[in-house]
Amino acid sequence: MGFPVPINLWLRDGLSDVLNGLITDKNSVTEKLLNRDKIRDMMKIHKTKTNNYSGHLWNLFILELWNKVFIQKQDVENVQLI
């Protein structure tokens, strides 16, 4: 069964800046395909605990990491997160 993973807390604190860095990168998938302002609004709302967007934000986080590793061919050890 496992244990709950506190993704919502991670995305409010430590990973918030990392995700922001990933979506503002000039090579980000988010920049090319999605409305970055809407994502920033989602992040802001999530951070203030008005709504829990952890599922959406986590998916964007993983999408950006996948893009860096498999599309941009960056070494996993050298992926710049901020």
KOLTORVO-898733 format. One record per atom (N, C-alpha, C): residue in one letter; chain; atom name; x, y, z. Coordinates in Angstrom, 3 decimals, decimal comma. Atoms other than C-alpha are relative to their C-alpha. Layout:
// KOLTORVO-898733
> resn  chain  name  u  v  w
> A  A  CA  X  Y  Z
...
This chain:
// KOLTORVO-898733
> resn  chain  name  u  v  w
> M  A  N  0,825  -1,186  0,000
> M  A  CA  0,000  0,000  0,000
> M  A  C  0,867  1,247  0,000
> G  A  N  -0,890  -1,151  0,021
> G  A  CA  2,787  2,441  0,749
> G  A  C  -0,395  1,085  0,982
> F  A  N  0,288  -1,131  -0,862
> F  A  CA  2,661  5,820  2,378
> F  A  C  -0,261  1,233  -0,865
> P  A  N  0,299  -1,190  0,796
> P  A  CA  1,354  9,222  1,237
> P  A  C  1,265  0,842  -0,214
> V  A  N  -1,139  -0,854  0,342
> V  A  CA  3,884  11,430  -0,495
> V  A  C  -0,481  1,444  0,041
> P  A  N  0,481  -1,379  -0,186
> P  A  CA  3,622  15,128  0,457
> P  A  C  0,329  0,934  -1,174
> I  A  N  -0,292  -0,795  1,191
> I  A  CA  3,819  16,467  -3,104
> I  A  C  -0,570  1,407  0,137
> N  A  N  0,599  -1,333  -0,144
> N  A  CA  1,438  19,315  -2,261
> N  A  C  0,874  0,915  0,850
> L  A  N  -0,900  -0,808  -0,836
> L  A  CA  3,832  20,509  0,456
> L  A  C  1,297  0,326  -0,735
> W  A  N  -1,220  -0,239  0,768
> W  A  CA  6,894  20,100  -1,753
> W  A  C  -0,193  1,131  -1,002
> L  A  N  0,255  -1,003  1,029
> L  A  CA  5,277  22,238  -4,443
> L  A  C  -0,364  1,363  0,584
> R  A  N  0,227  -1,287  -0,664
> R  A  CA  4,428  24,941  -1,905
> R  A  C  1,315  0,582  0,508
> D  A  N  -1,249  -0,461  -0,607
> D  A  CA  7,943  25,126  -0,527
> D  A  C  1,176  -0,191  -0,950
> G  A  N  -1,260  0,187  0,704
> G  A  CA  11,184  23,745  -1,952
> G  A  C  -0,090  -0,139  -1,507
> L  A  N  0,071  0,222  1,438
> L  A  CA  10,045  22,659  -5,401
> L  A  C  -0,700  1,123  -0,758
> S  A  N  0,685  -1,106  0,656
> S  A  CA  8,085  25,838  -6,108
> S  A  C  0,966  0,800  -0,878
> D  A  N  -0,996  -0,750  0,765
> D  A  CA  11,202  27,723  -7,211
> D  A  C  0,577  -0,840  -1,134
> V  A  N  -0,518  0,900  1,033
> V  A  CA  12,459  24,699  -9,133
> V  A  C  -0,984  -0,072  -1,164
> L  A  N  1,010  0,058  1,054
> L  A  CA  9,177  24,378  -11,048
> L  A  C  -0,066  1,316  -0,757
> N  A  N  0,013  -1,305  0,655
> N  A  CA  9,161  28,111  -11,757
> N  A  C  1,183  0,135  -0,957
> G  A  N  -1,179  -0,031  0,865
> G  A  CA  12,696  27,818  -13,145
> G  A  C  -0,168  -0,877  -1,230
> L  A  N  0,218  0,905  1,133
> L  A  CA  11,690  24,891  -15,336
> L  A  C  -0,969  0,582  -1,022
> I  A  N  0,992  -0,494  0,956
> I  A  CA  8,643  26,579  -16,847
> I  A  C  0,422  1,320  -0,649
> T  A  N  -0,458  -1,253  0,609
> T  A  CA  10,458  29,875  -17,500
> T  A  C  1,239  -0,189  -0,871
> D  A  N  -1,147  0,301  0,851
> D  A  CA  13,364  28,177  -19,268
> D  A  C  -0,389  0,204  -1,463
> K  A  N  0,303  -0,282  1,411
> K  A  CA  13,575  29,213  -22,935
> K  A  C  -0,312  -1,267  -0,801
> N  A  N  0,253  1,262  0,695
> N  A  CA  13,471  25,519  -23,980
> N  A  C  -1,112  -0,827  0,625
> S  A  N  1,021  0,783  -0,701
> S  A  CA  10,534  24,521  -21,797
> S  A  C  -1,162  -0,361  -0,910
> V  A  N  1,200  0,445  0,697
> V  A  CA  7,592  22,566  -23,141
> V  A  C  -1,154  0,939  0,355
> T  A  N  1,046  -0,884  -0,490
> T  A  CA  5,346  24,783  -21,053
> T  A  C  -0,006  1,308  -0,787
> E  A  N  -0,126  -1,259  0,745
> E  A  CA  6,642  27,895  -22,818
> E  A  C  -0,576  -0,138  -1,402
> K  A  N  0,411  0,206  1,392
> K  A  CA  5,865  26,405  -26,233
> K  A  C  -1,458  -0,426  -0,146
> L  A  N  1,312  0,616  0,180
> L  A  CA  2,565  24,630  -25,602
> L  A  C  -1,115  0,534  0,894
> L  A  N  1,019  -0,368  -0,978
> L  A  CA  0,788  26,089  -22,586
> L  A  C  0,092  1,480  0,362
> N  A  N  0,042  -1,384  -0,442
> N  A  CA  -0,195  29,449  -21,130
> N  A  C  0,748  0,129  1,328
> R  A  N  -0,860  -0,089  -1,176
> R  A  CA  2,615  30,212  -18,712
> R  A  C  -0,626  0,860  1,100
> D  A  N  0,641  -0,844  -1,004
> D  A  CA  0,618  32,978  -16,979
> D  A  C  -1,046  -0,770  0,797
> K  A  N  0,998  0,826  -0,700
> K  A  CA  -2,175  30,513  -16,149
> K  A  C  0,685  -0,965  0,963
> I  A  N  -0,737  0,920  -0,873
> I  A  CA  0,387  28,091  -14,735
> I  A  C  0,541  0,748  1,212
> R  A  N  -0,475  -0,805  -1,136
> R  A  CA  1,912  30,842  -12,600
> R  A  C  -1,153  0,317  0,951
> D  A  N  1,172  -0,236  -0,852
> D  A  CA  -1,586  31,688  -11,357
> D  A  C  -0,332  -1,245  0,816
> M  A  N  0,245  1,261  -0,715
> M  A  CA  -2,120  28,019  -10,479
> M  A  C  1,014  -0,185  1,127
> M  A  N  -1,047  0,139  -1,017
> M  A  CA  1,210  27,995  -8,628
> M  A  C  -0,251  0,954  1,170
> K  A  N  0,261  -0,992  -1,044
> K  A  CA  0,311  31,164  -6,730
> K  A  C  -1,178  -0,429  0,876
> I  A  N  1,186  0,469  -0,737
> I  A  CA  -3,126  29,802  -5,758
> I  A  C  0,362  -1,212  0,857
> H  A  N  -0,413  1,188  -0,755
> H  A  CA  -1,560  26,495  -4,694
> H  A  C  0,848  0,397  1,206
> K  A  N  -0,915  -0,408  -1,075
> K  A  CA  1,124  28,233  -2,637
> K  A  C  -0,742  0,676  1,156
> T  A  N  0,774  -0,676  -1,052
> T  A  CA  -1,466  30,324  -0,743
> T  A  C  -1,048  -0,919  0,627
> K  A  N  0,904  1,026  -0,539
> K  A  CA  -3,442  27,128  0,013
> K  A  C  -1,474  0,299  -0,290
> T  A  N  1,377  -0,280  0,401
> T  A  CA  -6,555  28,536  -1,701
> T  A  C  -0,593  -1,214  -0,690
> N  A  N  0,424  1,209  0,698
> N  A  CA  -6,738  25,410  -3,852
> N  A  C  1,215  -0,923  -0,111
> N  A  N  -1,087  0,964  0,106
> N  A  CA  -4,671  22,237  -4,204
> N  A  C  0,156  -0,428  -1,459
> Y  A  N  -0,305  0,348  1,381
> Y  A  CA  -3,198  22,016  -7,712
> Y  A  C  1,213  -0,922  -0,098
> S  A  N  -1,217  0,808  -0,016
> S  A  CA  -0,481  19,560  -6,735
> S  A  C  0,046  -1,027  -1,128
> G  A  N  0,019  0,989  1,084
> G  A  CA  -1,573  16,937  -9,283
> G  A  C  0,386  0,616  -1,331
> H  A  N  -0,314  -0,690  1,260
> H  A  CA  -1,460  19,383  -12,191
> H  A  C  1,441  0,484  -0,029
> L  A  N  -1,356  -0,551  -0,057
> L  A  CA  1,764  21,027  -11,060
> L  A  C  1,051  -1,102  -0,031
> W  A  N  -0,933  1,127  0,014
> W  A  CA  3,473  17,685  -10,438
> W  A  C  0,148  -0,549  -1,414
> N  A  N  -0,062  0,475  1,387
> N  A  CA  2,562  16,552  -13,960
> N  A  C  0,835  0,934  -0,874
> L  A  N  -0,826  -0,958  0,750
> L  A  CA  4,090  19,747  -15,387
> L  A  C  1,476  -0,139  0,365
> F  A  N  -1,372  0,187  -0,477
> F  A  CA  7,202  19,221  -13,260
> F  A  C  0,645  -1,205  -0,683
> I  A  N  -0,519  1,224  0,617
> I  A  CA  7,655  15,673  -14,566
> I  A  C  0,128  0,174  -1,511
> L  A  N  -0,078  -0,263  1,437
> L  A  CA  6,904  16,779  -18,150
> L  A  C  1,255  0,788  -0,346
> E  A  N  -1,190  -0,822  0,263
> E  A  CA  9,641  19,413  -17,988
> E  A  C  1,290  -0,801  0,215
> L  A  N  -1,188  0,836  -0,217
> L  A  CA  12,170  16,964  -16,522
> L  A  C  0,159  -1,016  -1,123
> W  A  N  -0,032  0,959  1,110
> W  A  CA  11,251  14,372  -19,169
> W  A  C  0,522  0,678  -1,257
> N  A  N  -0,442  -0,753  1,165
> N  A  CA  11,747  17,010  -21,866
> N  A  C  1,507  0,240  0,034
> K  A  N  -1,435  -0,268  -0,111
> K  A  CA  15,200  17,924  -20,564
> K  A  C  0,842  -1,257  -0,238
> V  A  N  -0,791  1,227  0,080
> V  A  CA  16,389  14,323  -20,332
> V  A  C  -0,161  -0,703  -1,349
> F  A  N  0,232  0,834  1,180
> F  A  CA  14,760  12,646  -23,348
> F  A  C  -0,100  0,773  -1,319
> I  A  N  0,101  -0,778  1,231
> I  A  CA  14,186  15,453  -25,859
> I  A  C  1,256  0,857  -0,188
> Q  A  N  -1,186  -0,853  0,089
> Q  A  CA  17,013  17,890  -25,085
> Q  A  C  1,293  -0,780  0,216
> K  A  N  -1,130  0,922  -0,189
> K  A  CA  19,313  14,928  -24,256
> K  A  C  1,018  0,495  1,034
> Q  A  N  -0,890  -0,393  -1,089
> Q  A  CA  20,733  16,454  -21,067
> Q  A  C  0,256  -1,229  0,879
> D  A  N  -0,291  1,070  -0,940
> D  A  CA  22,498  14,025  -18,745
> D  A  C  -0,812  0,216  1,270
> V  A  N  0,824  -0,095  -1,209
> V  A  CA  20,354  13,268  -15,717
> V  A  C  0,754  0,724  1,119
> E  A  N  -0,796  -0,617  -1,060
> E  A  CA  23,183  14,309  -13,404
> E  A  C  0,225  1,486  -0,233
> N  A  N  -0,297  -1,392  0,337
> N  A  CA  23,583  17,647  -15,225
> N  A  C  -1,228  0,840  -0,301
> V  A  N  1,213  -0,764  0,262
> V  A  CA  19,951  18,738  -15,526
> V  A  C  -0,023  1,207  0,944
> Q  A  N  0,069  -1,236  -0,794
> Q  A  CA  19,750  22,355  -14,380
> Q  A  C  -1,438  0,218  0,436
> L  A  N  1,351  -0,157  -0,519
> L  A  CA  16,732  22,740  -12,133
> L  A  C  -0,347  1,442  0,325
> I  A  N  0,279  -1,419  -0,306
> I  A  CA  17,081  26,421  -11,272
> I  A  C  0,905  0,850  -0,863
